[in-house]
Amino acid sequence: MTFSIVARSADGESWGVAVASKFLAVGSAVPAAVAGVGAIATQADANVAYKGQALAHMDDGATASVAIQRLIEDDDGRDHRQVGIVDVDGGAASHTGHACLDWAGGLTGDGYAIQGNILTGEDVVLAMQAVWEASDPEAPLARRLLEALAAGDEAGGDSRGRQSAALLVVKEGAGYGGLDDIAVDLRVDDDAAPIPELGRLLDLSELFLQASREEEKVPVTPELEAELEAFAEAQGARDFQAWVGTENYEMRVAPDLAWIDQRILDIVRSTGPTVSSDT
């Protein structure tokens, strides 16, 4: 009833899962990941206990293959389970029980595991593999995962239709304010076109919840600071940092106003009156 890709980034710093299904809130059941440990998707007749168990095994040093073997050997329902795992080193493993409903199967490669059940055919996982392997290894993991998921959907996806999708990516210190490891955690629980909606949410997540990259940071000169403060006053804000907090852009402006993200500066200059600046 589901198709998914579990993967590690090429730089070995991120792990994630993208999944879609004709199933309500698939993100609540299928994906799990821990930075520096690995990621897992549990599906078909999903055993959600696999998530914590697999991550614990890998945290203790088990490879993806060993973790899957431990999961299924202790599970009487193994023939109805499907699971994909990627470990800390990018090792990948996938299991499809012989009782999973057709079409069901999976494949693995360097740093990824792709699997699905009740699909329109094998073309779904093959399309996901082709897009993943052709994607830029230096691109953000969330983007690569979403592109692979969309390819599977375009190839037929779940044979019953579409309902939900989810995207989970972890990286040490990549969470909100740098205080946790959740880089991306997005769900579309019930939608006729969940994957395009997931893409729209990812665009918003990158703007509001992800820290600016160095190349996106514009140094704030005294002239630019005057421009920003004049803008904030025109908007009725106490000061520019108050406007930033009101608009939820705090991940894209330095707390001491040493720099501002280029996208936020573009928004400022397209929103309302400013004073002139040489920046």
Order of alpha helices (4+ residues) and beta strands (2+ residues): beta-beta-beta-beta-alpha-alpha-beta-beta-beta-beta-alpha-alpha-beta-beta-alpha-beta-alpha-alpha-beta-alpha
